[in-house]
Amino acid sequence: MAPVSLSRQEDAWRALDAVVDPELDEPITDLNFVRSLDVTGADVVVHLRLPTSFCAPNFAYLMASDAKDVLTALPWTRRVVVELDDHHDSDLINTGLAVDAGYKGTFAHEAEQDLEELRTTFRRKAHTAAMERVLTRMVRGGHAVEDLGRVTIGDLPLDDATRALLRRRAAIGLRTGDDLPVFVDHSGTPYPEVELPLQLRLARSTRISIEGNAHFCRGLLATRYDLQESAS
């Protein structure tokens, strides 16, 4: 059961913090994608909104489905309804969620890519971006790029950036021991020294793309729903 000091409304909000936009690598709560959250006894109703009506349906479904899953997993919920508003596939997605049809059951022949395959692709990108952040910080602190292959997890400061990297390593199935190298591909294989400058530039491009998309989407959402506080 949730702690006595934590209301069910707060408990539900905290659960939604774990739902991440796969492309932007940020919680839907931080992105202001949760339009409303209503808790009545053991029943929860959530409405989600996105920056445009034509956001990718697979991303939209993934976030809505994950939101329903984390709320259903709470020990006190009895009925959970998650609906996506103002999207061109809202009716299709909401109908599929209501009957737990799954991604392929909802989109049928349109579901060209398995949802877990999609999730893995963006988790790998999130890992690349998190890895670049800690490594670029080390370069700015005086480390040569050619030496980054010798940096281990134990060499990193225990701060938010490192903790974010560790979470993203775990999400793609990589170990997080202190003796393990930081600069690795998605299988955990270190890059050859000769490739380090190129791989760092590629990782930086991935990080900049994610952050740029997040900023752009915040602006679109603020404009669409007149949310001045989201535009900053």
C-alpha positions in Angstrom: 0.0 0.0 0.0 1.1 3.6 -0.5 2.4 5.4 2.6 -0.3 7.0 4.7 1.2 10.4 4.1 1.0 10.0 0.3 -2.4 10.6 -1.2 -3.6 8.4 -4.1 -3.5 11.5 -6.3 0.1 12.0 -5.5 0.9 8.3 -5.8 -0.6 8.3 -9.3 1.4 11.4 -10.3 4.6 9.7 -9.1 3.8 6.6 -11.1 3.4 8.7 -14.2 6.9 10.2 -13.6 8.2 6.8 -14.8 6.6 7.1 -18.3 9.0 8.6 -20.7 8.6 10.0 -24.2 10.8 7.6 -26.1 12.1 10.2 -28.6 12.6 13.0 -26.2 13.9 10.9 -23.2 11.9 12.9 -20.7 9.0 12.0 -18.4 5.6 12.9 -19.7 4.9 14.7 -16.5 7.9 17.1 -17.1 6.8 17.6 -20.7 3.3 18.6 -19.5 1.8 15.8 -21.6 -0.6 14.9 -18.8 -3.7 17.0 -19.4 -5.6 15.8 -16.3 -5.5 13.1 -13.6 -8.6 12.3 -11.7 -8.7 9.8 -8.8 -12.0 8.7 -7.4 -11.6 6.0 -4.8 -9.7 3.2 -6.6 -10.6 4.5 -10.1 -8.1 6.6 -12.1 -8.9 8.5 -15.3 -6.0 10.2 -17.2 -6.1 12.4 -20.3 -2.9 12.9 -22.3 -2.1 15.6 -24.9 0.7 15.9 -27.4 2.3 18.9 -29.1 0.5 18.2 -32.4 -2.4 16.2 -33.8 0.0 14.3 -36.0 2.7 13.2 -33.6 3.9 9.6 -34.5 1.1 7.2 -33.6 3.5 4.6 -32.3 5.1 7.0 -29.9 1.7 8.2 -28.8 0.5 4.6 -28.2 3.6 3.7 -26.3 3.3 6.6 -23.9 -0.5 6.0 -23.4 0.0 2.3 -22.9 2.9 2.8 -20.5 0.8 5.2 -18.5 -2.0 2.7 -18.1 0.5 0.0 -17.1 2.2 2.0 -14.3 -1.1 3.1 -12.9 -2.6 -0.4 -13.1 0.5 -1.7 -11.3 -0.3 0.4 -8.2 -1.7 -1.8 -5.4 -4.8 0.2 -4.8 -6.1 0.8 -8.3 -9.2 -1.0 -9.5 -10.1 0.7 -12.8 -7.7 2.7 -14.9 -8.7 4.7 -18.0 -6.1 6.4 -20.1 -7.2 8.5 -23.1 -5.2 10.5 -25.7 -6.9 13.7 -26.7 -6.7 15.8 -29.9 -4.7 13.3 -31.9 -5.7 12.1 -35.4 -5.6 8.5 -34.1 -7.2 9.2 -30.7 -10.3 7.1 -31.4 -8.2 4.1 -32.5 -5.7 4.3 -29.7 -8.3 4.9 -27.0 -10.3 1.9 -28.2 -7.3 -0.3 -28.2 -6.3 0.8 -24.7 -9.8 0.2 -23.4 -9.8 -3.4 -24.4 -6.0 -4.0 -23.9 -5.6 -5.0 -27.5 -1.9 -4.2 -27.5 0.0 -2.3 -30.2 -0.4 -4.7 -33.0 -3.9 -5.5 -32.1 -4.7 -1.8 -32.2 -3.0 -0.9 -35.4 -3.1 -4.3 -37.2 -1.4 -4.1 -40.6 -0.2 -0.5 -39.9 2.0 -1.8 -37.1 5.2 -2.2 -39.2 7.6 -2.2 -36.2 7.2 -4.1 -33.0 6.7 -1.8 -30.0 9.5 -3.4 -28.0 11.9 -3.0 -31.0 10.9 0.7 -31.1 11.4 1.1 -27.4 14.9 -0.5 -27.6 15.9 1.8 -30.4 15.2 4.9 -28.4 16.6 3.5 -25.2 19.9 3.0 -27.0 19.8 6.6 -28.2 19.1 7.8 -24.7 22.1 5.8 -23.5 24.3 7.4 -26.2 23.2 10.9 -25.2 23.8 10.2 -21.4 27.2 8.8 -22.2 28.1 11.8 -24.3 27.2 14.2 -21.5 29.5 12.6 -18.9 32.4 12.2 -21.4 32.2 15.7 -22.8 32.3 17.0 -19.2 35.5 15.0 -18.7 37.0 16.5 -21.8 36.1 20.0 -20.6 37.8 19.1 -17.3 41.1 18.3 -19.1 40.8 14.7 -20.3 42.1 14.0 -23.8 39.5 12.5 -26.2 42.0 9.7 -27.0 42.0 8.7 -23.3 38.3 8.4 -22.9 38.4 4.7 -23.7 40.1 4.1 -20.3 37.5 5.9 -18.3 35.5 3.6 -16.1 32.2 4.0 -14.3 34.1 4.3 -11.0 36.0 7.3 -12.4 32.7 9.3 -12.7 31.4 11.6 -9.9 28.3 10.3 -8.3 25.9 13.0 -9.5 22.7 13.3 -11.5 24.5 12.9 -14.9 26.2 9.7 -13.8 23.0 8.3 -12.2 21.2 9.1 -15.4 23.8 7.2 -17.4 23.6 4.2 -15.0 19.8 4.0 -15.4 20.1 4.1 -19.2 22.8 1.4 -19.2 20.6 -0.8 -17.1 17.6 -0.1 -19.4 19.5 -1.5 -22.4 20.9 -4.5 -20.4 24.4 -3.2 -19.7 26.1 -3.8 -16.4 27.0 -0.9 -14.2 30.1 -2.1 -12.2 32.7 0.5 -11.2 35.4 -1.3 -13.3 33.5 -1.2 -16.5 34.4 1.2 -19.4 32.0 4.1 -20.0 32.6 4.7 -23.7 30.9 1.7 -25.2 28.4 0.8 -27.9 24.9 -0.6 -27.1 26.3 -4.1 -26.6 28.9 -2.9 -24.1 31.8 -3.2 -26.4 34.5 -0.4 -26.0 35.3 1.6 -29.1 38.9 1.3 -30.5 41.0 4.3 -29.6 41.2 5.5 -33.2 37.4 5.8 -33.4 36.9 7.7 -30.2 36.9 11.3 -31.7 34.4 10.2 -34.4 32.2 8.3 -31.9 32.1 11.2 -29.5 31.0 13.6 -32.3 28.3 11.1 -33.4 27.1 10.8 -29.8 27.0 14.6 -29.4 24.8 14.8 -32.5 22.4 12.3 -31.0 22.3 14.2 -27.7 21.8 17.6 -29.5 19.0 16.1 -31.6 17.1 14.8 -28.5 17.5 18.0 -26.6 16.5 20.1 -29.7 13.4 18.0 -30.3 12.4 18.3 -26.7 12.7 22.1 -26.8 10.8 22.3 -30.1 8.0 20.0 -28.7 7.6 22.1 -25.6 7.2 25.2 -27.8 4.6 23.5 -29.9 2.6 22.3 -26.9 2.7 25.7 -25.3 1.4 27.3 -28.5 -1.3 24.6 -29.1 -2.7 24.8 -25.6 -1.7 28.4 -24.6 0.6 27.1 -21.8 2.9 30.1 -21.3 4.8 28.3 -18.5 5.8 25.5 -20.9 7.5 27.9 -23.4 10.5 28.6 -21.3 
